[in-house]
């Protein structure tokens, strides 16, 4: 039997707990060390993993020096991604990092450059691509059965109370959440954006410090246009986390609502679509793709280099709502 991939996980509270469980459930991946600045959370997760306290660290440098590992999973807040990813890459480890890749485009480019310099895998956890409705919708759009797509509308509404860093960000919805939907736009359309415009605001009842609502317009290659409206301080009638989608093509429309998928050829009634089966989804899919990239050299779909295009949509949107300008993409700086 092949030796399992040894993982150092940095960040084990919050979303990190999901990754702890994902690694624990995997067949050919195992934790060799955990790193977190919260000693109490660290002890609790170590017990869950069956790891001895000697493999728990509050300092990543010590873990990299003392542990023998193949890869690192980074589940820290975005402003720490560059330091964690680059330390791991320079130490010879492949990296799977939570989205967004970083808190600035400059930092994200430096991470990608480090991966290229060290010739290590850098994968971004765009897990929303890997759930049944997403690859099914992508297959239908790319099949051309209803002609080329021309316009898209994405509507998102949720009201989560996270606490912590998200509620202190200037643009929490755009930077921390909409990256998923922007990435899926590229995924579904098989095209990249060329410009973005829009505005953002914070409703009077919002519990976020920064703007929690936005309305954006993206222009894509091939004369495709997409509108995105989103709120992270919705007061009711919420969408799913995946948002609601309407993709209009030359000969009909695809709809996705509450993670159910429909097609409506021109002149015909709305028809439900069976979702393609997915033996592995979300974090489970990501972890297996990451493992195969390390063991077999199979490049993952959401490499750091490719993800720069999705992240560019995020910071292009931030610039657009901050300046009122139509911002060309990809970003020049």
SVG drawing of the C-alpha trace seen along z (x, -y; Angstrom):
<svg xmlns="http://www.w3.org/2000/svg" viewBox="-44 -57 58 59">
<polyline fill="none" stroke="black" stroke-width="0.4" points="0.0,0.0 1.3,-3.5 2.5,-5.6 -0.1,-8.3 0.6,-11.9 1.8,-13.7 0.0,-17.0 0.8,-20.0 -2.4,-22.0 -2.1,-25.6 -5.3,-27.0 -7.6,-24.4 -10.4,-26.5 -13.5,-27.6 -13.2,-26.5 -10.0,-24.7 -12.2,-22.2 -13.8,-21.2 -10.4,-20.5 -9.4,-18.5 -12.4,-16.3 -11.8,-16.1 -8.2,-14.9 -9.3,-12.4 -11.8,-10.9 -9.4,-10.6 -7.9,-7.2 -4.4,-8.2 -3.8,-11.5 -2.8,-12.0 -2.0,-14.8 1.6,-14.9 1.3,-18.2 -1.2,-21.0 -0.4,-24.7 -2.6,-27.4 -2.1,-30.4 -5.0,-29.4 -3.5,-26.7 -6.8,-25.6 -8.3,-25.0 -5.0,-23.3 -5.2,-20.8 -8.9,-20.0 -8.2,-19.3 -5.1,-17.3 -7.2,-15.0 -9.7,-14.6 -6.8,-13.6 -5.1,-11.4 -2.0,-13.5 0.5,-13.7 1.0,-17.2 4.6,-17.1 3.2,-17.5 1.3,-20.6 2.8,-24.1 1.9,-27.7 4.7,-28.6 4.9,-27.4 8.7,-27.7 9.1,-25.3 6.8,-22.8 8.6,-23.0 11.9,-22.5 10.9,-19.5 8.3,-17.6 8.6,-15.5 5.7,-16.4 4.8,-16.3 2.3,-19.2 0.6,-21.9 -3.1,-23.0 -3.4,-26.8 -6.7,-27.8 -5.5,-31.1 -7.2,-34.5 -6.3,-36.0 -3.7,-38.5 -1.6,-35.6 -1.7,-33.5 1.4,-34.9 3.7,-34.3 2.3,-30.7 2.2,-29.7 5.7,-31.0 7.3,-29.5 5.9,-26.1 6.8,-26.3 10.3,-27.3 10.6,-24.4 9.7,-22.0 6.0,-21.4 3.1,-21.6 0.3,-23.9 -3.5,-23.7 -4.7,-27.1 -8.2,-28.4 -9.6,-31.2 -9.0,-34.0 -5.5,-33.3 -4.4,-36.4 -5.6,-39.8 -3.9,-41.7 -3.1,-41.0 0.6,-41.7 0.8,-39.2 -1.1,-36.6 1.4,-37.0 4.3,-36.6 2.8,-33.3 2.4,-32.0 5.9,-33.1 7.2,-31.1 5.3,-28.0 6.8,-28.4 10.3,-28.9 10.1,-25.9 8.3,-23.7 5.7,-22.8 1.9,-22.4 -0.1,-25.4 -3.9,-24.8 -6.7,-27.1 -9.7,-25.7 -12.4,-26.9 -14.7,-24.1 -17.9,-25.6 -16.9,-24.2 -17.1,-20.7 -20.7,-20.0 -23.2,-18.2 -25.0,-21.2 -21.8,-23.0 -20.2,-20.5 -23.6,-19.6 -24.3,-23.2 -20.9,-23.6 -21.3,-20.5 -24.7,-21.8 -23.4,-25.3 -20.2,-24.0 -22.2,-21.4 -23.7,-24.2 -27.0,-22.4 -28.8,-25.8 -26.1,-27.8 -23.6,-30.2 -24.3,-32.0 -24.8,-35.8 -25.9,-37.1 -25.9,-35.9 -27.6,-37.1 -26.4,-35.9 -28.4,-36.7 -27.0,-36.0 -28.6,-36.7 -27.4,-35.5 -27.3,-36.9 -24.5,-35.1 -23.2,-36.3 -19.5,-35.1 -17.9,-37.5 -14.1,-37.8 -12.1,-39.2 -14.9,-39.1 -17.0,-41.6 -14.0,-44.0 -13.1,-43.8 -13.8,-46.8 -15.4,-44.7 -16.4,-41.4 -18.9,-40.2 -16.7,-40.9 -13.4,-39.7 -14.4,-36.7 -17.6,-35.4 -18.1,-36.6 -14.7,-35.0 -16.7,-31.7 -19.3,-33.1 -16.8,-35.0 -14.8,-31.8 -17.9,-29.8 -18.7,-32.5 -15.4,-31.7 -16.0,-28.0 -19.5,-27.9 -18.7,-30.2 -15.2,-28.9 -14.3,-32.5 -12.4,-35.3 -13.7,-38.8 -12.4,-41.9 -14.0,-44.6 -16.1,-45.3 -18.1,-48.2 -20.5,-48.6 -21.2,-49.9 -21.3,-48.7 -23.0,-49.8 -23.8,-48.8 -27.5,-48.8 -28.4,-50.6 -29.1,-47.3 -25.8,-45.6 -23.6,-44.1 -20.5,-44.3 -18.1,-47.1 -17.5,-47.3 -19.9,-47.1 -21.9,-43.9 -24.0,-44.5 -23.0,-45.0 -24.3,-45.2 -21.7,-44.5 -21.5,-44.2 -18.9,-42.1 -18.0,-42.0 -16.5,-38.7 -14.7,-37.6 -17.1,-36.7 -19.5,-39.6 -20.9,-37.9 -22.2,-40.1 -22.9,-39.1 -24.7,-41.0 -24.0,-40.1 -26.1,-41.3 -25.2,-40.1 -25.8,-40.7 -24.3,-39.3 -26.8,-41.0 -30.0,-39.7 -33.0,-39.8 -35.0,-37.0 -35.9,-34.8 -32.2,-33.8 -30.7,-32.0 -28.4,-29.0 -24.7,-29.7 -24.3,-28.9 -26.6,-31.8 -29.3,-31.7 -28.2,-31.6 -29.8,-32.5 -27.7,-31.8 -29.3,-32.9 -28.1,-31.3 -29.1,-31.8 -31.8,-29.1 -32.9,-29.0 -32.1,-29.5 -30.5,-27.5 -31.7,-28.2 -30.2,-27.2 -32.1,-27.9 -31.5,-26.4 -29.0,-24.1 -31.6,-22.6 -31.0,-22.9 -33.5,-23.6 -33.4,-24.1 -35.9,-26.0 -35.4,-25.8 -37.0,-28.7 -40.8,-28.2 -40.7,-25.2 -41.7,-24.7 -39.1,-24.8 -37.6,-21.3 -35.8,-19.9 -32.3,-18.5 -30.8,-15.5 -27.5,-16.3 -24.4,-14.4 -23.2,-12.0 -20.2,-13.1 -18.5,-10.4 -16.4,-13.1 -17.5,-16.7 -16.3,-19.9 -13.4,-19.5 -13.2,-15.8 -12.8,-16.4 -10.2,-19.1 -8.1,-17.0 -8.1,-14.0 -7.2,-16.3 -4.4,-17.7 -3.1,-14.3 -3.1,-13.2 -1.2,-16.4 1.5,-15.4 1.7,-11.7 0.9,-11.6 1.7,-15.0 -1.8,-15.7 -2.2,-19.5 -5.3,-20.5 -7.9,-22.7 -7.7,-25.5 -4.0,-26.2 -2.7,-29.4 -1.8,-30.7 -5.3,-30.1 -6.9,-31.5 -5.2,-34.8 -7.9,-35.4 -10.7,-34.9 -8.9,-36.9 -8.4,-39.7 -12.2,-39.9 -12.4,-40.4 -9.9,-43.3 -11.1,-44.7 -14.6,-44.8 -13.2,-46.5 -11.5,-49.1 -14.7,-49.6 -16.9,-50.2 -14.3,-52.4 -13.7,-54.7 -17.0,-54.5 -14.9,-53.6 -15.2,-50.8 -12.1,-48.8 -10.3,-46.8 -9.4,-43.1 -7.0,-41.5 -5.6,-44.0 -2.4,-45.6 -1.2,-46.0"/>
</svg>
